[in-house]
Amino acid sequence: LLMARNCFVREDGLNRLVLCSGLPPAWCDQPATLSFGPAPTSFGPVSISVRVEEQAIAVSWSGQWHAPAPAIDVHLPGYPRITAETGQSRLIVKRHEGRATG
């Protein structure tokens, strides 16, 4: 179960969560919807949804944070790492030839 959790979410330092960095690349190559959670984190439970489409990958999350929301990075395998804006709960990553462009 911990391995599955780390595919979708992991803590990075004292104030940051990284989403999706452990997903197998093949999971991002075919249209599908993946979801996980609520998963425990040191910031509070978080639920994550990844919707893979032909032109884009949408990553959404919602958390029940213990304090102000942590910084959130989305780092799909083989794609650029993107930091969400404060208060943002969804990022759409455009794909180009099977890989996202950011």
TORPA-4810 file (N, C-alpha, C, O; in nm, 3 decimals):
<nodes>
NODE_1_0.082_-0.119_0.000_0.000_0.000_0.000_0.087_0.126_0.000_0.055_0.224_-0.068_L
NODE_2_0.196_0.124_0.076_0.287_0.239_0.079_0.347_0.264_-0.059_0.365_0.379_-0.099_L
NODE_3_0.377_0.158_-0.132_0.431_0.172_-0.267_0.331_0.241_-0.359_0.368_0.329_-0.437_M
NODE_4_0.204_0.202_-0.350_0.100_0.267_-0.432_0.086_0.414_-0.392_0.072_0.500_-0.479_A
NODE_5_0.091_0.442_-0.262_0.081_0.581_-0.216_0.193_0.664_-0.275_0.169_0.774_-0.325_R
NODE_6_0.316_0.612_-0.270_0.430_0.687_-0.319_0.427_0.707_-0.470_0.494_0.798_-0.520_N
NODE_7_0.353_0.627_-0.543_0.334_0.652_-0.687_0.259_0.783_-0.708_0.286_0.857_-0.803_C
NODE_8_0.164_0.811_-0.619_0.076_0.927_-0.636_0.117_1.048_-0.554_0.096_1.161_-0.598_F
NODE_9_0.175_1.028_-0.436_0.206_1.142_-0.349_0.325_1.109_-0.259_0.338_0.998_-0.209_V
NODE_10_0.411_1.210_-0.239_0.521_1.197_-0.144_0.555_1.335_-0.089_0.537_1.436_-0.157_R
NODE_11_0.604_1.337_0.032_0.649_1.460_0.092_0.789_1.493_0.041_0.871_1.403_0.020_E
NODE_12_0.816_1.621_0.022_0.948_1.667_-0.021_0.986_1.782_0.072_0.949_1.897_0.048_D
NODE_13_1.059_1.752_0.176_1.095_1.854_0.273_0.981_1.880_0.370_0.891_1.798_0.386_G
NODE_14_0.986_1.995_0.435_0.890_2.027_0.540_0.763_2.094_0.491_0.666_2.103_0.567_L
NODE_15_0.759_2.142_0.367_0.642_2.219_0.325_0.600_2.194_0.180_0.541_2.282_0.117_N
NODE_16_0.629_2.076_0.127_0.597_2.051_-0.014_0.550_1.907_-0.034_0.605_1.813_0.024_R
NODE_17_0.447_1.892_-0.117_0.403_1.761_-0.165_0.433_1.751_-0.314_0.415_1.847_-0.388_L
NODE_18_0.479_1.634_-0.356_0.503_1.608_-0.498_0.401_1.502_-0.539_0.394_1.394_-0.479_V
NODE_19_0.323_1.533_-0.641_0.221_1.443_-0.690_0.264_1.375_-0.818_0.323_1.438_-0.906_L
NODE_20_0.236_1.247_-0.828_0.246_1.167_-0.952_0.387_1.132_-0.995_0.404_1.075_-1.103_C
NODE_21_0.489_1.162_-0.918_0.627_1.137_-0.963_0.661_0.989_-0.971_0.756_0.952_-1.041_S
NODE_22_0.586_0.905_-0.903_0.616_0.762_-0.905_0.529_0.680_-0.997_0.538_0.557_-0.999_G
NODE_23_0.443_0.746_-1.074_0.357_0.671_-1.166_0.441_0.604_-1.274_0.532_0.667_-1.327_L
NODE_24_0.414_0.479_-1.306_0.484_0.417_-1.418_0.455_0.494_-1.547_0.339_0.529_-1.572_P
NODE_25_0.556_0.522_-1.630_0.534_0.599_-1.753_0.423_0.542_-1.841_0.351_0.618_-1.906_P
NODE_26_0.409_0.412_-1.845_0.305_0.350_-1.930_0.165_0.394_-1.886_0.074_0.398_-1.969_A
NODE_27_0.146_0.427_-1.759_0.015_0.470_-1.712_-0.023_0.605_-1.771_-0.141_0.639_-1.776_W
NODE_28_0.074_0.683_-1.816_0.049_0.816_-1.871_0.044_0.815_-2.024_0.027_0.920_-2.085_C
NODE_29_0.058_0.699_-2.084_0.061_0.689_-2.230_-0.073_0.650_-2.291_-0.092_0.665_-2.412_D
NODE_30_-0.166_0.600_-2.210_-0.295_0.554_-2.261_-0.408_0.632_-2.195_-0.401_0.660_-2.075_Q
NODE_31_-0.513_0.668_-2.272_-0.626_0.738_-2.211_-0.684_0.656_-2.095_-0.715_0.538_-2.110_P
NODE_32_-0.699_0.720_-1.980_-0.753_0.654_-1.861_-0.774_0.759_-1.753_-0.724_0.871_-1.763_A
NODE_33_-0.848_0.721_-1.650_-0.860_0.803_-1.531_-0.811_0.721_-1.413_-0.859_0.610_-1.388_T
NODE_34_-0.713_0.775_-1.342_-0.655_0.710_-1.225_-0.689_0.795_-1.104_-0.688_0.918_-1.111_L
NODE_35_-0.718_0.732_-0.993_-0.740_0.810_-0.872_-0.689_0.733_-0.751_-0.682_0.610_-0.750_S
NODE_36_-0.653_0.811_-0.650_-0.597_0.753_-0.529_-0.631_0.843_-0.412_-0.625_0.965_-0.422_F
NODE_37_-0.667_0.781_-0.301_-0.690_0.858_-0.181_-0.832_0.842_-0.128_-0.917_0.778_-0.189_G
NODE_38_-0.852_0.903_-0.013_-0.759_0.993_0.054_-0.638_0.919_0.110_-0.650_0.813_0.171_P
NODE_39_-0.522_0.978_0.087_-0.396_0.921_0.133_-0.341_1.009_0.245_-0.344_1.131_0.235_A
NODE_40_-0.292_0.948_0.352_-0.236_1.027_0.461_-0.104_1.093_0.420_-0.021_1.030_0.355_P
NODE_41_-0.088_1.217_0.460_0.041_1.287_0.445_0.065_1.362_0.575_-0.024_1.370_0.660_T
NODE_42_0.184_1.415_0.592_0.213_1.492_0.713_0.135_1.623_0.717_0.129_1.689_0.821_S
NODE_43_0.074_1.663_0.604_-0.004_1.787_0.595_-0.154_1.763_0.611_-0.231_1.858_0.625_F
NODE_44_-0.195_1.635_0.610_-0.335_1.597_0.614_-0.365_1.509_0.494_-0.283_1.497_0.403_G
NODE_45_-0.482_1.446_0.493_-0.516_1.355_0.383_-0.536_1.430_0.251_-0.585_1.542_0.248_P
NODE_46_-0.497_1.364_0.142_-0.511_1.422_0.008_-0.565_1.314_-0.087_-0.527_1.197_-0.078_V
NODE_47_-0.652_1.356_-0.177_-0.704_1.269_-0.284_-0.655_1.324_-0.416_-0.652_1.445_-0.437_S
NODE_48_-0.618_1.234_-0.506_-0.557_1.274_-0.633_-0.629_1.202_-0.746_-0.663_1.084_-0.736_I
NODE_49_-0.651_1.276_-0.856_-0.710_1.218_-0.976_-0.623_1.258_-1.095_-0.584_1.373_-1.108_S
NODE_50_-0.595_1.161_-1.181_-0.515_1.185_-1.301_-0.599_1.138_-1.419_-0.633_1.020_-1.430_V
NODE_51_-0.631_1.231_-1.508_-0.709_1.198_-1.627_-0.619_1.213_-1.749_-0.578_1.323_-1.784_R
NODE_52_-0.588_1.099_-1.812_-0.500_1.098_-1.929_-0.587_1.098_-2.054_-0.669_1.009_-2.074_V
NODE_53_-0.568_1.200_-2.137_-0.640_1.211_-2.264_-0.538_1.221_-2.376_-0.418_1.228_-2.350_E
NODE_54_-0.584_1.221_-2.499_-0.492_1.223_-2.612_-0.406_1.349_-2.615_-0.287_1.341_-2.646_E
NODE_55_-0.463_1.464_-2.583_-0.392_1.591_-2.596_-0.337_1.647_-2.464_-0.252_1.735_-2.465_Q
NODE_56_-0.386_1.595_-2.351_-0.346_1.654_-2.223_-0.363_1.553_-2.110_-0.431_1.452_-2.124_A
NODE_57_-0.297_1.584_-1.999_-0.312_1.508_-1.876_-0.356_1.609_-1.769_-0.287_1.708_-1.744_I
NODE_58_-0.471_1.582_-1.708_-0.522_1.669_-1.602_-0.497_1.602_-1.467_-0.536_1.488_-1.445_A
NODE_59_-0.432_1.675_-1.378_-0.407_1.626_-1.243_-0.483_1.716_-1.147_-0.462_1.838_-1.145_V
NODE_60_-0.572_1.656_-1.068_-0.652_1.730_-0.970_-0.625_1.673_-0.832_-0.592_1.555_-0.817_S
NODE_61_-0.640_1.756_-0.731_-0.620_1.710_-0.595_-0.708_1.790_-0.500_-0.748_1.903_-0.529_W
NODE_62_-0.738_1.730_-0.387_-0.807_1.800_-0.279_-0.751_1.746_-0.148_-0.728_1.626_-0.133_S
NODE_63_-0.731_1.836_-0.054_-0.674_1.797_0.073_-0.752_1.852_0.190_-0.819_1.955_0.179_G
NODE_64_-0.744_1.784_0.300_-0.798_1.834_0.427_-0.676_1.865_0.512_-0.634_1.786_0.597_Q
NODE_65_-0.620_1.983_0.488_-0.492_2.020_0.547_-0.506_2.053_0.695_-0.607_2.110_0.737_W
NODE_66_-0.404_2.018_0.774_-0.399_2.049_0.916_-0.369_2.197_0.939_-0.409_2.252_1.042_H
NODE_67_-0.302_2.261_0.848_-0.261_2.401_0.854_-0.275_2.456_0.712_-0.339_2.392_0.629_A
NODE_68_-0.216_2.571_0.681_-0.223_2.617_0.542_-0.173_2.510_0.446_-0.085_2.431_0.479_P
NODE_69_-0.230_2.508_0.328_-0.195_2.408_0.227_-0.046_2.411_0.197_0.015_2.518_0.190_A
NODE_70_0.014_2.294_0.178_0.156_2.291_0.141_0.174_2.334_-0.004_0.078_2.341_-0.081_P
NODE_71_0.297_2.362_-0.041_0.329_2.381_-0.182_0.306_2.248_-0.252_0.334_2.142_-0.195_A
NODE_72_0.256_2.253_-0.374_0.225_2.131_-0.449_0.301_2.135_-0.581_0.292_2.231_-0.657_I
NODE_73_0.376_2.028_-0.608_0.441_2.009_-0.737_0.377_1.889_-0.805_0.350_1.788_-0.740_D
NODE_74_0.355_1.899_-0.933_0.312_1.784_-1.015_0.431_1.747_-1.100_0.485_1.830_-1.174_V
NODE_75_0.473_1.621_-1.090_0.590_1.576_-1.165_0.562_1.440_-1.226_0.603_1.336_-1.174_H
NODE_76_0.491_1.441_-1.338_0.462_1.319_-1.410_0.591_1.262_-1.467_0.680_1.339_-1.505_L
NODE_77_0.605_1.130_-1.474_0.731_1.070_-1.522_0.761_1.112_-1.666_0.677_1.097_-1.755_P
NODE_78_0.882_1.163_-1.688_0.923_1.204_-1.821_0.871_1.340_-1.862_0.887_1.380_-1.978_G
NODE_79_0.811_1.412_-1.770_0.750_1.542_-1.798_0.815_1.647_-1.709_0.874_1.613_-1.606_Y
NODE_80_0.805_1.773_-1.745_0.862_1.877_-1.658_0.787_1.886_-1.524_0.667_1.862_-1.518_P
NODE_81_0.859_1.919_-1.421_0.799_1.940_-1.288_0.731_2.076_-1.289_0.791_2.175_-1.331_R
NODE_82_0.606_2.082_-1.241_0.529_2.206_-1.242_0.484_2.235_-1.099_0.430_2.147_-1.032_I
NODE_83_0.504_2.356_-1.054_0.459_2.398_-0.922_0.325_2.468_-0.936_0.310_2.561_-1.015_T
NODE_84_0.228_2.423_-0.857_0.094_2.483_-0.860_0.096_2.619_-0.791_0.174_2.642_-0.699_A
NODE_85_0.010_2.707_-0.836_-0.009_2.836_-0.771_-0.081_2.814_-0.638_-0.153_2.715_-0.624_E
NODE_86_-0.064_2.901_-0.542_-0.134_2.893_-0.415_-0.285_2.890_-0.440_-0.337_2.973_-0.514_T
NODE_87_-0.354_2.795_-0.380_-0.498_2.783_-0.397_-0.542_2.702_-0.517_-0.659_2.669_-0.530_G
NODE_88_-0.450_2.669_-0.604_-0.482_2.590_-0.723_-0.503_2.445_-0.683_-0.436_2.395_-0.592_Q
NODE_89_-0.596_2.376_-0.749_-0.622_2.236_-0.717_-0.629_2.149_-0.842_-0.676_2.036_-0.838_S
NODE_90_-0.581_2.205_-0.955_-0.582_2.130_-1.081_-0.477_2.188_-1.174_-0.461_2.309_-1.185_R
NODE_91_-0.405_2.098_-1.240_-0.310_2.138_-1.344_-0.338_2.056_-1.468_-0.365_1.936_-1.460_L
NODE_92_-0.330_2.120_-1.582_-0.345_2.050_-1.710_-0.212_2.059_-1.782_-0.161_2.168_-1.807_I
NODE_93_-0.158_1.944_-1.814_-0.029_1.936_-1.882_-0.056_1.893_-2.026_-0.111_1.786_-2.051_V
NODE_94_-0.017_1.978_-2.121_-0.036_1.945_-2.262_0.067_1.841_-2.305_0.184_1.845_-2.266_K
NODE_95_0.020_1.749_-2.387_0.107_1.643_-2.435_0.154_1.676_-2.578_0.082_1.740_-2.655_R
NODE_96_0.274_1.632_-2.609_0.329_1.648_-2.743_0.404_1.520_-2.777_0.502_1.486_-2.712_H
NODE_97_0.358_1.451_-2.879_0.421_1.326_-2.921_0.440_1.230_-2.804_0.547_1.172_-2.786_E
NODE_98_0.333_1.213_-2.725_0.338_1.118_-2.615_0.402_1.169_-2.489_0.407_1.097_-2.389_G
NODE_99_0.452_1.292_-2.490_0.511_1.351_-2.370_0.452_1.489_-2.350_0.415_1.556_-2.446_R
NODE_100_0.444_1.531_-2.226_0.388_1.661_-2.195_0.489_1.770_-2.224_0.610_1.747_-2.220_A
NODE_101_0.438_1.889_-2.253_0.524_2.003_-2.278_0.519_2.105_-2.165_0.602_2.196_-2.161_T
NODE_102_0.425_2.092_-2.073_0.416_2.184_-1.961_0.313_2.281_-1.983_0.290_2.368_-1.899_G
</nodes>
